[in-house]
Amino acid sequence: MSVESKSVQNLFSMYKNGDFIVNRRYQRKLVWLMEEKEKFINSLLHNYPIPMVLTSRFIDTENNGYEILDGLQRLNAITSFIENEFAVSGKFFDLSSTAQTLELLKNGLVQQKNPTLSIEECSNILNYPVPISVTQYKDSEFIDETFRRINTGGRKLSKHDIRQAGALGEFPILVSNIASFVRRDKSRTNLVNLSNIKSISISNKKMNYGININDVFWVKNGIINHENIRCSRDEELVAYLLSYILDKDNSSTSSIYLDKVYDTNSSEAASLTTKINAYGVEELTNRVKHIFNQIEKVFSLNANTPFNKHCYKEKALNSAMTFQIIFLSFYELIINDNMEIANYKKIHDSLHHCYDKLFSKTLEGNSKWTNKDRQTLISALSGLLVKNMKKSGEEKFPHGKKVENLEGILNESSVEQTYYDFKSGLVQTSPPKNYINTKTLSKIVKTLTAMINTYDQECSVLIGVAESKEGAENHKAAYGNNYIKYSNFYIVGIADEAVKSHKSIDAYLNKIIYLIKNEPISDEMKRQLVDKIKPFNYHGKEVLIINAERTKKPETYDKSLYIREGSNLEPVEVGSATFYSLLEKFK
């Protein structure tokens, strides 16, 4: 391990070069409030001592970045202050203080806010020597143990933060993935550049970045408040849900039980791992996601009465327990009994004041409810819900079927742009036409071949999502229906153009499949695209997603090879260095 000091200016340059990596497999979220950021920068300004930043670098790897083990919040405070995201004592960093920030300002990459600190004050911050350590390591086990020790050494963490620090068994990883799905802050890979972490982080008050915390399912429905999201109580709740699903009779409602299932050396953790493997991670994940989507759909019927107002007559008490009962009742009926909701409104009505009618006698004043209590209340609620459900006539989760979450995809695409492409539609809107533009579809197919030649993970094209307001307005003018804005995207859906061009969505999809089968691509690629084309609903808007994954050999389009560089498709000449580099990827 080496220890040195680097100036704040040096750290900012490293940040802009993409040198700092956040490993989401074990790293905490951005959790500092604005006041905490301001206090830290104030310490730099007045030359107070600060804790060391701990990083690691993997030996013998092409990735020469610095993984942040301890100091994520501090580094984020430094970089976001210099980029004028917040002020200290009402004053912003003067971007003319350094050549690098001045260049960013001239290129329109940052915006100067006023009033500013003096040049002398900015220099004091820039020249502050930050202590930083770098540990070289050969395997992930060493770094996992290092992280666990750092984060269980008496620092002020929430109980669940301590529980999950360095916990990397099958169960903790599954909990983390599901919790990320619900928060809509998932990323394609665990390794995320520090400069991108804000895009998939939940914003706290006064901080305008990433995902608005008030839009998060838990907060929007009054199940878990802002502060408890910050303390990872949402992951704790997901852990209770998953442990019950996996081991209904032996799971527990106690905190001690969660401590055990997060300890990879315990018999409880080993038992859950065995059950996860028996289910299959993908199938279990899809089942749980499906239930979350169904519950969200039920409570979205009336935006004025979210969970905490609908399920309670008065103040919401024990809301996390109540949610457990509702979620697990849905799971029992929809997954275990193979049923589906027959009438969403009646299901919504049956949950009205359910806490007061069914749960209050057991839960009020009883923070230590038992698993037997939980099972009894699930049975009671299931008896009400089943009246508005019916037997499902189809397999819910055939192999390879994924539960899509549009908001999660859009949030992830801001970090992993290269894996995604978006089209507002396949039918021209300006001037309006009434047929699928085959050139647009061909371009989509060609793009997908280039994407899977370039990347070894699943790539996607979404149809029904406009990346510009102009495109959304053209759609609105052509069909008379409004769009939904989410983040920097505009969801227009495919239903309008499908009905206009082919009378129905089914006929529209059949036409797309027919056209794909006639594209100049391999039979294997055709089968994959046809199998992985799927419509899904987002607040009444049907969106189409076409997924593709790398096959056994490079994919050609019309006998030519392409790769994707940024948003552009680049032809690959046979015999060129790029050609041989591409072949190496498929060995």
N, C-alpha and C positions, 0 to 999 in steps of 0.2 A: 504494500500500500504506500502511495506517495501523498504527501500533504504539501500544499503550496497556497499562496494567496493570488487571487486574480482580481483585477479592478472591475468595478461595475461596468465600465465601458468595454472591457475585454469580454465579460460575460454576455453583454448585449450583442457584441459581434458574433460570438459563438452561437447565440440564439438565432440570429438572422441567417447564419450559415447552416442551420439545421442540425447543430451538434448535440443538442439536448433531447433525450428520448424519454418518454413516459411509458413504462411497461404497465398496461392496465391489468395484467394478470395479478399483480399484487399491489399496485400503487393506489393511494387514496385519491379522492376526487378533489377538485378545486373547492375548498370549503371556507376560506377566509372571507369574512365580511369586509365591506369597504373600510370600516373603522380600523380593522386589524392591518389592512394594507397600508393605510395612512400612517399608523403608528410605526410600522416597520420602516417605511421610507423616512420618517422623521428621525428614526434612530441613525440611519445612514447620514442624514443631513447634519446631525449634531455629533457624529463620530462616536456613537455608543457601540460597545461590542455586540456582535450577533453570533448565533450558533453557526457551526461549520456546515457547509453543504456537502453531503456525501453522495458520491457517484461511483459507478462501476463500468468497466469496459471488458468485453469478452475477448479472450485471447484467441488468436488464429481465426479471425472472421473478417469478412469484407465490411461489416458494419462497425465503423470506428467511432460511433456516437457514444455519448456519455449517458448511461441510464441513471436517472435520478432516484436515489434510494431515500434520501431525506433532504428536504429543501425545496420541494415542488412549490409550496405556497410562497416561499420567499423569492424564488426565481420568477414566478409569475407576477408577483408584486413589482419587482424591479422592471421587468420587460414591459408590463402594461402601463406603469407610470411613465417610462420614457416614451412610450407610444401615445401619451396624452389621454389615456382612458380614465384617469382620475387625477385629482389635485391633492396637494398637501397644504393644509392651512389656507385653502382657497386659491392656491397658485399652482400652475402647471409647469411641467418641464419645458425649458426653452429649446426647441428643436434646432436652433441655429448654434447650439453649444458644441456640436461635433459635426465633422464633415459627413459622417454616415447618416445621421438623422436629418441633416440639411438636404442631402441627396434624396432621402425618402420623401421629404416635404416637397421638393421640386418635382418629383415624379408622381405626386398625388397619392402616395401610398399611406401617408399619415396627414392629419390636419392639425395645425397649431391652434390651441385654445388659449384664451387669455383670462386673467392676467398671468404672467409667467414669473418664475423665480429669477433672481439675478443670475448672470453668467457665473459669478463666483460661487453661488449656492449650487448651481448645476454642476460645476466643476468639482465641488466637494463630494457630491454624490457619485459622479463618474469615477473619481479617483479613489473611492473607498475600497480598501483591500478586503475582499471577501475570502475567508478561509474555505478551501475546498479540498476534499480528499478524493483520490481515485484508486479503486481496488481492481486489480486484474483478476479475472476468474476464468475457469475452464468449463464449468458445468453449472446448470441452473440451480442445482440443489444447494450449492454454496451460497449463491446470492439470495435464494429464498430464505435460508436460515439467517443470513445477515439481516435481511429486511425484518424478519420476525423479531429478532433480538432488538433491533432499533426501535420497533414500534410497540414493544411490551416492556420497555425499560423505565416505566414510571411517568411517561409523558401523558398529557391530559387528552386522552382519547375516550370515545364512547365505549361502552362495554362490547358492542358488536364489532367496532373497529379493532379492538384488542383481540377479540375472538377470531377474526378473519385475517389478521396480520400474518402473512406467510402461510396461511392454510390453503393448500393447493390440491386437496383430494378431489375426487369426482363430485362429491356433494357440494362443497363450497364453490367449485367452478360452475356447476349447474345453477346454483342459487344466484351467483353473480350474473350469469347470462340472462336468466329470466328477469331479474330485477332491472337489468339494463334495458331489456325489451319493454318493460312497463314504463320506465322513465323516458324512453325514446332516446337514450344516449349511447347506443351501441356503436362499436367501430368494427371495421372489417378485420383488422388485425389487432393484436395486443400491443404492438409497438407503435406509438403515436408520437409524432414530433411535437415538442412543447408549443410551437407556434400554432398547432392545430387543435390543441386540447380544449381551448375555449369554445370551439364550435360545437363540441359534444359534451359540454359541461352545463350544469344547471345554474342559471344566474341567481344570485342573491339580490336582496333589495339594493337599489342604487347602482347595480351593475348590469349594463345592457349588452349581454353577449349570450351566445349559445341558446339554451332552451329556457324559456320563461318558467320559473318554478311554479307560478300560478296555473300553468297549463298542464303540469304533471298530474296524472290520474289521481294519485294519492292526495295531493293538496287540493286539487279542483273539487274533489268529493268530500273533503273534510275528514279523511280517514287518518292521515298522518300530516302533521303541520310542518312548516318550513324548517324549524330548528331540528325536528326529529328526522327529517330527510337528510339534513346535514350530518346527523349522528348515525346514519345508515340503519334507521329503524325499519325502513322499507325492506331492506335485505333480510332483516331479522324476521319480518312477517312472512316473506317468501319462503324462508327456511322452515318455518312452522308448517306452511301449506305443503311443501314438497315432502317433508318428513312424514306427514300424515298420509299423503298419497302413496308413498313407498312402503310404509309400514304402519298401517291403520291401527293395529292392536297394540303395538309396542312403542309407538311414538308417544311423546309427552308434551305437555304445554309449559313445562318449566324451563327456566333459563339454564339450569344445570344440564339438562338434556342437550340443549344446543351446544354448550361447551364440549360435551362428549362427541357429538357428531362432527364437530369441527376439528377434533383431535384425530389425526390420521392413524394414530396408534391404538385407538380404542376399538372395542368390539362393536360398539354402536355404529361407528364410521365404516367399519368393514362390512357390516350387515347392509347398510344403505348402499354402499358401492356395489355389492353383489346384486342388489335389487335394481339399481340403475342399469347395470350391464344386461340384466335379464330383460328389462323393458326395451333397452336401446335408447341412447341419449336423444337421438333425433325424434323418435316417436314420442317419448315422454315430453320433450320440449314442445312439440307441436300440440299435444293434448292440452298442456297447461296454457299455452298461448291462446288456443282456441277458446278456452273458458274465460280468460281475461277479456278477449274480444267480445264474447257473448254478454258478459256482465256490463262492459262499457256500452254496448249497444242498448241494453235495457235501460241504463241510467241516462243515456243521451236522449231518451224520448221526451224528457222535460228538463231543459237546462236550468230552469228556475228552482228545481228541487233536486239537488245532487244527493248523493248517498246520505250525508249527515242530516239533511233536512227531511228526506223522504222516509228513512227507516226509524226516525225518532220523532216523538211528539214535541219534546223540548230539547234541552242541551244534549249533544251526542256524548255518551259515556261508553268507555270500553269499545271504541269504534274499530280498533284492530281485531278484537275478538269477534265482534259482530261480522266483520268482513270475512274472517276465517270461516264462520258458519255458513255464510251465503255462498262463498266460493266453493267450499267443499261439498255443499248440497248440489250445486250446479254440476260439479265434477262427478259425483255419485250417479246422478240421473243421466247426464249427457254422455259421459264416457263409459262408466261401468255398466249402466243399464241400456246403453245404446239408444238414447232418446234424443229428440230435438224439440226446440221451442215451437209450439204451435201458434201461440199468440203472445207477442212481446208485450203488448199493452196490458194484458191480463196478468202476465208474470210481474210486470212493473207494479200493478195494483196490489198484487198479493204480498209484495214486500213493504207496503205502506205501514209504517209504525210497527214493523215486525219485532223490533227490540222490545218495545213496551208490551206487545201481545205475547211474545214467546220467550224472550231471553232474559228480561230484567230480573226476574226472581232468582235466576241462577247466577247472573253476572254482577249485579249491583253489590258493591262493597266486597267483592270477592276477586281480588287480583290473582289469586292462585287457583283458578279453575283447573279441573282435572281432565284427562283425556276422556274419561267416562262421561263427564259433563258435556264435553264437545260432541261426542258421538250421539248423545241423547238429543241435543239441540239440532244437530244435523238431520236426524230422523224426523224431528217435529217439523222443521221447515220443509224438508223434502216432501212430506205428506201434503203440504199446501201447493208446492210448485208443480208436482206431478200432474195435477188436474189440468194444467195448461201446456202439457207436453205430449208428444206422440212418439211412437216407435220410429226410429230412423230406418229408412229403406236402403241405405248405402253405407259402405265402409267409409268412415270419416277420414282416416289417415292412411291411404294406400302408400306404399313405399315411394319415397322421393317427394311426397307432397309437403310443401312448406306453408306455414301460416304467415302470410305477408302482413307487414305493418308499414303503411305508407310513411307515416311521420318518422319512424325509425330509419327507413331507407333514405328519406330526404335529409335527415340530420347526418347520417353516415356519409352521404355523398358529398357533403361539404368538406369532409376530410379525405375521403377516398374517391375523388372525382373520376379517376381513370377507369374505375370499375362500372361506371354508370353512364347512361345516355338517356336523354328525355326528348319526347316528341309530343307536341300538343295534339296531334292527330294524323290520320292518313288521308283525310279528305281535305282538299284545298278550301280555305275559307275566304281568301281575298285574291281575286274575285271568287265567290262561292261556286263549288262544283257538287255533283251528287254521285261521285264514284271514287273508289280508292285510287290514289296516285301510286301506280306500281313502281315508279322511280323512287318514291320515298320509302316504300317497303324494301325494295332492293338495297337501298342505302343502309337500312337498318340491318339487314342480313349480312351485308358486306362488313359493316362496323363490328358485328358480333364475331365474325371470323377473325378480324384483325385483333379484337380484344383478347380472345382466347389464345391467339398466337403469342400475344405479348405477356399475358398474366396467367398464373397457374391457379387462380381462384375463380369462383363463379362470377360471371359478368351479367349485367342486366340492362335491358332497354325498357323504359316505361312509356307507354302511350296513353295520352290523356292528361299529361302534365306539361304545362308551358313554363319555360324559363324566363319569359319576359312578359311584362304587363301588356305590351303591344299584341303579342300572340293571343293572350287571354281576351283582350278587347275585340280582336278580330273574330274569335270564336263566339263571343257574346253577340256581336253584330250579325253574324251569320245565322245563329240559331235562336236568339232571343232569351237564352238562359244565362244566369250569372255563374261566376266561378268562385272557388274557395281559395283564399290566400293562406298559405302556410309558409312561414319563414320567407325565403326569397323565391318561392315557387307559386304557381297558379294552377290549381287543379280544375280542369275543365271537363274531364271525363270523356268517355268514348260513346256514350249512349246517344247523344244528339246526332253525331255523324253516322252511327250505325243504323239508326232508325231511318234517317234521310236517304242513305245510300242502299240499304238492304232490308229495310222494314223491321229488322229485329237484330239484337245483339248476337243471337245464335247464328243467324245467316251471315252476319258480318264476320264472325269468327271463322265460320266454315270457308268463307272466301279467302281470308288471310292464310288459313292452313293450305288451301288449294294453291295459292300463289307461292307459298314457301316451298311446297313440294315441286314446284317448277323452277325454282331458283338454281343457278349453276354452281351448286355446292355438292359435297359428298352425300351419299345416302345416309351415312351415320350422323352427319350434321343435320340433315333434314329431320331424321327421327328425333333427334335431341330437341330441336326447336319446337317441333309439333308437340312433343311430350311435355315441354316445359312452358308452353304458352298458357297463361292463366289470367282471367279477369277477377278482380276483387273489389269490394265496395268500400268507399271512404265517404262517410256522411252523405250518402245518397248519390255519389258520383262513382260510376264504374271506371276503374283504371285497369289497363291491360299491361301485364309484365311478361316479357320474353327473356328467359334465362338461358345461359349457355356455359358449358365448362369445357376445358381443354380435353381434346380427344388424344388418341395414341400417336398421331402424327400431325404436322402443321396442316391447317385447313386452307385450301385455296378458294378463291372466288373467281369464277369464270377463268380457271386455269392459271390465275395469278395469285401470288402471295402478298399479304399486307400485314403491317403491324400498326399499332396505335401509338402515336407520340403526342401527348396532351390530348387535344380534341381532334387532331388531324390523323388521317390514314396515310401511311407512307408505303409505297410499293417496295417489295424486296426483290432485287435482281438476283437471279440464279447465279451462283458462283461468287457473289460478293461476300465481303466480311460479315455483313449483317445476315446473309443467308446461312453461313456456317454457324454463326452465333445462335441463330434461331433453331437450327437442327440440334445443337447441343442441349437446348432446353427440353427436348423430347427424348433424350437418351435415358 
